Amino acid sequence: MQIAGPGFLQFLHGVRTRGFLDYAGELWRKHGDVFQVKLGPKRLIFAMHPDAVEHVNVSHRQNYDKRASYDAVRKFLLGDGLVVSTGELWRRQRKLMAPFFTPKGVQAYADLMIRDGARLVERWEALAGDGAEVEIAEEMTLVTASIILKAMFSSETMESIHQMKDAVSTMITFVDTQMMGLRLPVWVPTARNRRYLAASGLVNRSISGLIAQRRATDQSSWPDDLLSRLMKTRDDETGQAMSESLLRDESITTFFAGHETTARTMTFAWYALAAHPQVAERLHAELDRVLAGRLPTAEDLRQLPYTLQVVKEVLRLYPAAPFYVRDAVNADTIGGFEVPPGAAVMLSPYYTHRHPQFWDAPEVFDPDRWTRERENGRHGHAYHPFAAGPRICIGNNFSLLESHLLLAILAQRFTPRLRTGFKPRWVMQGTLGFAEGLPMTITAR
């Protein structure tokens, strides 16, 4: 069956004039849950229905992998890190790393999340006193970068945290432009290429230096952080440790995946609370009742269900990764339509989470969707902010714990307010964000 969709030039014009995010939504409403774009000899197939999410990620996952669509990410950012590795390497690395990211495993990092949240409270107290406006995305990126660097490397100096955060941000921006086809060879001395090479060099030298320092000392003196755990772990079958290059790639991957999406989730949470004061009022009431002004502990989170419901609704309506790709390695059929080998299948948390067959009033921000009763009655793949199946993001438990704690710590003390008259414009540049940022004033409750 022929798959409906625009032609190549029409697609490019739509993306240029309306942006990828909005234009993909227009095409979905026009063509239905499965449609294609022919990009020369290659097909880009959009699949929005929860059944397609289950098909690609679970029941027919053997037909899909992360291949050509991720080449730029592999080459310029993550190497053979878990997010983009494939085949036997991915299976081995996933098995080695999975115990560190279970719901129980991530509890080891709760105390440092709480500590860094408390430090941000001190900073925001000063900001609330002078009425200064801040870029809330930068505030959230700094705290999540600090948390993951401490969890990963025991990095404590703000200078090292700023340097690593800025360098990885430069690398991410470079990869985004590479994936959009704006490609001059990296050896051409353009300003963009020079910035990338400097950032990549700093990141790789920093991580290699940390690994070398650990190797030069007795294991008994190593800090109990994720790098030490990765260096100590051994493959059950071969007894081998990770290679130096894999340790470096997994370290970069963990930092990239461990702060970028959580920072955006927290940024979007402040926007949602500012835009929905009735939700903020219920959230504050729960926090005041349970915490009474003190810092939360990990054990307190069980008594803060509405706080978690707010996080889950942010992830539904504003998923940090609004699209993700799986490359077809075998011929397949999705929803009655043929998928040839080599086609790129674009799945969309952003639009699956807005599918009217599975969500009542899907554009409305409603944390009550996440009561146990309503959640249990929903299609199992109508919600996939961290992807799904065996390749679900390994850091999902870390991110949920971090978001739950940070929201509890900060929302009981502060109410960030949008600049009067400011209307944010949502865009997708690899991840979801605001075209002009999100300026807010920190206000004490």
BELJO-V950614 format. One record per backbone hydrogen bond with DSSP energy under -0.5 kcal/mol. CO is the residue of the C=O (numbers start at 1). NH is the residue of the N-H. E is the energy in kcal/mol with one decimal. If there is no record, write none. Layout:
CO;NH;E, CO;NH;E
//
This chain:
1;338;-0.6, 4;36;-2.6, 6;38;-0.6, 7;11;-2.4, 8;12;-2.4, 9;13;-2.4, 10;14;-2.4, 11;15;-2.6, 12;16;-2.4, 13;17;-2.4, 14;18;-2.5, 15;19;-1.7, 19;23;-2.4, 20;24;-2.4, 21;25;-1.4, 22;26;-2.0, 23;27;-2.4, 24;28;-2.1, 25;29;-2.3, 26;30;-1.8, 27;31;-3.3, 28;32;-2.3, 33;48;-2.7, 35;46;-3.0, 37;39;-0.8, 37;44;-2.9, 38;40;-1.0, 39;42;-1.7, 42;39;-2.9, 43;45;-0.6, 43;344;-2.5, 44;37;-2.3, 44;46;-0.5, 45;346;-3.7, 46;35;-1.8, 47;348;-0.6, 49;52;-0.9, 49;53;-1.6, 50;54;-2.3, 51;55;-2.4, 52;56;-2.7, 53;57;-2.1, 54;58;-2.2, 54;59;-1.6, 55;60;-2.4, 57;390;-0.6, 58;61;-1.2, 60;63;-2.1, 61;64;-1.9, 63;329;-2.8, 63;330;-1.2, 65;67;-0.9, 65;327;-3.2, 67;70;-2.0, 68;71;-1.7, 70;74;-2.5, 71;75;-2.8, 72;76;-2.5, 73;77;-1.6, 73;78;-2.6, 73;79;-0.6, 74;79;-1.5, 78;81;-2.3, 81;84;-1.5, 81;85;-1.6, 86;89;-0.8, 86;90;-1.5, 87;91;-2.2, 88;92;-2.6, 89;93;-2.6, 90;94;-2.9, 91;95;-1.9, 92;96;-2.0, 93;97;-2.3, 94;98;-2.3, 95;99;-0.5, 97;100;-1.5, 98;101;-1.8, 99;102;-0.6, 102;106;-2.4, 104;107;-0.8, 105;108;-1.3, 106;109;-2.1, 107;110;-1.5, 109;113;-1.8, 110;114;-2.5, 111;115;-2.5, 112;116;-2.5, 113;117;-2.1, 114;118;-2.3, 115;119;-1.8, 116;120;-1.8, 117;121;-1.8, 118;122;-1.7, 119;123;-1.8, 120;124;-3.0, 121;125;-2.2, 122;126;-1.3, 123;127;-1.9, 124;128;-3.0, 125;129;-1.3, 126;130;-1.3, 127;131;-1.0, 127;132;-1.2, 132;442;-0.9, 134;136;-0.9, 134;440;-2.7, 135;138;-0.7, 135;139;-1.7, 136;140;-2.3, 137;141;-2.5, 138;142;-2.2, 139;143;-1.6, 140;144;-2.3, 141;145;-2.4, 142;146;-2.1, 143;147;-2.1, 144;148;-2.3, 145;149;-2.3, 146;150;-1.9, 147;151;-2.5, 148;152;-2.5, 149;153;-3.0, 149;154;-0.5, 149;155;-1.4, 150;154;-1.4, 151;226;-3.0, 152;227;-2.2, 157;161;-1.8, 158;162;-2.8, 159;163;-2.5, 160;164;-2.3, 161;165;-2.4, 162;166;-2.7, 163;167;-2.3, 164;168;-2.6, 165;169;-2.1, 166;170;-2.0, 167;171;-2.0, 168;172;-2.5, 169;173;-2.3, 170;174;-2.0, 171;175;-2.3, 172;176;-2.4, 173;177;-1.9, 174;178;-2.1, 175;179;-2.5, 176;180;-1.2, 177;182;-2.0, 178;181;-1.4, 181;183;-1.8, 182;184;-0.7, 185;188;-2.0, 188;190;-2.5, 190;194;-2.6, 191;195;-2.3, 192;196;-2.3, 193;197;-2.7, 194;198;-2.3, 195;199;-2.4, 196;200;-3.3, 197;201;-2.3, 198;202;-2.1, 199;203;-2.4, 200;204;-2.5, 201;205;-2.5, 202;206;-2.4, 203;207;-2.4, 204;208;-2.4, 205;209;-2.4, 206;210;-2.0, 207;211;-2.4, 208;212;-2.5, 209;213;-2.3, 210;214;-2.0, 211;215;-2.5, 212;216;-1.7, 214;217;-1.6, 218;221;-2.2, 219;222;-1.6, 223;225;-1.9, 225;229;-1.9, 226;230;-2.6, 227;231;-2.4, 228;232;-1.8, 229;233;-1.7, 230;242;-0.5, 235;239;-2.4, 240;235;-2.5, 243;247;-2.5, 244;248;-2.1, 245;249;-2.6, 246;250;-3.1, 247;251;-1.8, 248;252;-2.4, 249;253;-2.5, 250;254;-2.5, 251;255;-2.2, 252;256;-2.9, 253;257;-3.1, 254;258;-1.9, 255;259;-0.9, 256;259;-0.7, 256;260;-1.5, 259;263;-2.3, 260;264;-1.7, 261;265;-2.4, 262;266;-2.5, 263;267;-2.2, 264;268;-2.8, 265;269;-1.8, 266;270;-1.8, 267;271;-1.7, 268;272;-2.7, 269;273;-2.5, 270;274;-2.2, 271;275;-2.2, 272;276;-1.2, 276;279;-1.1, 276;280;-1.8, 277;281;-2.2, 278;282;-1.6, 279;283;-2.5, 280;284;-2.8, 281;285;-2.0, 282;286;-2.0, 283;287;-2.4, 284;288;-2.8, 285;289;-2.1, 286;290;-2.3, 287;291;-2.6, 287;292;-0.9, 288;292;-0.9, 291;294;-1.9, 297;300;-0.5, 297;301;-0.6, 298;301;-0.9, 299;302;-1.0, 300;303;-1.8, 301;304;-1.7, 304;308;-1.4, 305;309;-2.2, 306;310;-2.2, 307;311;-1.7, 308;312;-2.7, 309;313;-2.2, 310;314;-2.2, 311;315;-2.3, 312;316;-1.6, 313;317;-2.7, 314;318;-2.8, 316;319;-0.5, 320;322;-0.8, 320;432;-2.7, 322;350;-1.4, 324;347;-2.8, 326;345;-3.0, 327;65;-2.1, 328;342;-3.1, 332;339;-3.4, 334;337;-2.0, 337;334;-2.6, 338;340;-0.5, 339;332;-2.3, 340;343;-1.9, 343;328;-3.0, 343;345;-0.6, 344;45;-2.9, 344;346;-0.6, 345;326;-2.2, 345;347;-0.7, 346;47;-2.3, 347;324;-2.4, 348;352;-2.9, 349;353;-2.4, 351;354;-1.3, 352;355;-1.5, 355;358;-1.9, 355;359;-1.3, 359;362;-0.7, 361;364;-2.2, 364;366;-0.8, 366;369;-1.9, 367;370;-2.0, 368;371;-1.2, 371;375;-2.5, 372;376;-2.4, 373;377;-1.0, 375;378;-1.4, 379;382;-1.7, 384;387;-1.7, 386;393;-2.8, 387;386;-0.6, 388;391;-0.7, 389;392;-2.0, 393;396;-1.6, 395;399;-2.6, 396;400;-2.4, 397;401;-2.2, 398;402;-2.5, 399;403;-2.8, 400;404;-2.4, 401;405;-2.4, 402;406;-2.8, 403;407;-2.4, 404;408;-1.8, 405;409;-2.7, 406;410;-2.6, 407;411;-2.4, 408;412;-0.9, 410;413;-1.2, 410;414;-2.2, 413;445;-2.3, 417;441;-2.7, 419;422;-2.5, 422;424;-0.5, 424;426;-0.6, 425;435;-3.1, 427;429;-0.5, 427;433;-2.4, 429;431;-1.5, 431;429;-2.4, 433;427;-2.6, 434;437;-1.2, 438;136;-1.9, 439;419;-1.3, 440;134;-3.2, 441;417;-2.6, 441;443;-0.6, 443;415;-3.4
//
